[in-house]
Amino acid sequence: MTKKDIILKVSDETNLKQIDVKKVVQKTFDCIVEALVRGEKIELRNFGVFKIKQRKSRTGRNPRTGQIVPVPPRKVVIFKSGLEMKKKVT
């Protein structure tokens, strides 16, 4: 499912214009990204939690050449699904 599919579904079910739904969906995603950039945790009840995790530096290997290369530390986004989502998906 793409963002466009979500917009179409919400628009059909709420009788709102697609352009208005698109603005709301995009602004929601923008707010989530902005909060993650600030290092905040996003908790959406019954859906899940987005948070930033710091990965340590490590040594990796180039699979093509086999050469050992250093991998620098970096931040990654982690998502943990909520209880309601777990129940419905499983």
C-alpha positions as CSV (number, residue, x, y, z in Angstrom):
1,M,0.0,0.0,0.0
2,T,1.4,3.4,-0.9
3,K,0.7,6.9,0.5
4,K,-1.6,7.5,-2.5
5,D,-3.6,4.4,-1.6
6,I,-4.0,5.6,1.9
7,I,-5.1,9.0,0.7
8,L,-7.7,7.5,-1.6
9,K,-9.1,5.1,1.0
10,V,-9.4,7.9,3.7
11,S,-10.9,10.2,1.1
12,D,-13.5,7.6,0.1
13,E,-14.4,6.7,3.6
14,T,-14.7,10.2,5.0
15,N,-16.1,12.0,1.9
16,L,-13.3,14.6,2.1
17,K,-11.4,15.9,-0.9
18,Q,-8.3,14.1,-1.8
19,I,-6.2,17.2,-1.7
20,D,-7.3,17.9,1.9
21,V,-6.5,14.4,3.0
22,K,-3.2,14.5,1.2
23,K,-2.2,17.7,3.1
24,V,-3.1,16.1,6.5
25,V,-1.3,12.8,5.7
26,Q,1.8,14.6,4.5
27,K,1.8,17.0,7.5
28,T,1.5,14.0,9.8
29,F,4.5,12.3,8.3
30,D,6.4,15.6,8.4
31,C,5.7,16.0,12.1
32,I,6.9,12.5,12.8
33,V,10.1,13.0,10.9
34,E,10.7,16.4,12.6
35,A,10.3,14.9,16.0
36,L,12.6,12.0,15.2
37,V,15.3,14.5,14.0
38,R,15.0,16.2,17.4
39,G,15.6,12.8,19.0
40,E,12.0,12.5,20.4
41,K,10.1,9.2,20.7
42,I,6.8,9.1,18.8
43,E,4.2,6.9,20.5
44,L,0.9,6.3,18.7
45,R,-1.3,4.3,21.1
46,N,-2.4,0.9,19.7
47,F,-0.3,1.5,16.6
48,G,3.3,1.6,17.7
49,V,6.4,3.5,18.7
50,F,9.0,5.2,16.5
51,K,12.3,6.0,18.1
52,I,16.0,6.7,17.2
53,K,18.6,4.1,18.1
54,Q,22.4,4.8,18.0
55,R,24.3,2.0,16.3
56,K,27.9,1.5,17.4
57,S,30.8,1.6,15.0
58,R,32.0,-1.8,13.8
59,T,34.1,-3.5,11.3
60,G,32.4,-4.8,8.2
61,R,33.4,-6.5,5.0
62,N,33.0,-5.6,1.4
63,P,31.1,-8.7,0.0
64,R,32.6,-8.2,-3.5
65,T,36.3,-7.8,-2.5
66,G,36.3,-9.3,0.9
67,Q,38.2,-6.3,2.2
68,I,37.6,-5.3,5.8
69,V,36.2,-1.8,6.2
70,P,35.3,0.3,9.2
71,V,31.6,1.1,9.5
72,P,31.0,4.4,11.4
73,P,28.4,4.8,14.2
74,R,25.0,6.0,12.9
75,K,21.5,6.7,13.9
76,V,18.6,4.4,12.7
77,V,14.8,4.6,13.1
78,I,13.3,1.7,15.0
79,F,9.6,0.9,14.9
80,K,7.9,-1.4,17.5
81,S,4.3,-2.3,16.8
82,G,1.7,-1.7,19.4
83,L,-0.5,-4.3,21.1
84,E,-3.6,-3.7,18.9
85,M,-1.6,-4.0,15.7
86,K,0.1,-7.2,16.9
87,K,-3.3,-8.8,17.7
88,K,-4.8,-7.9,14.3
89,V,-1.7,-8.9,12.3
90,T,-1.1,-12.3,13.9
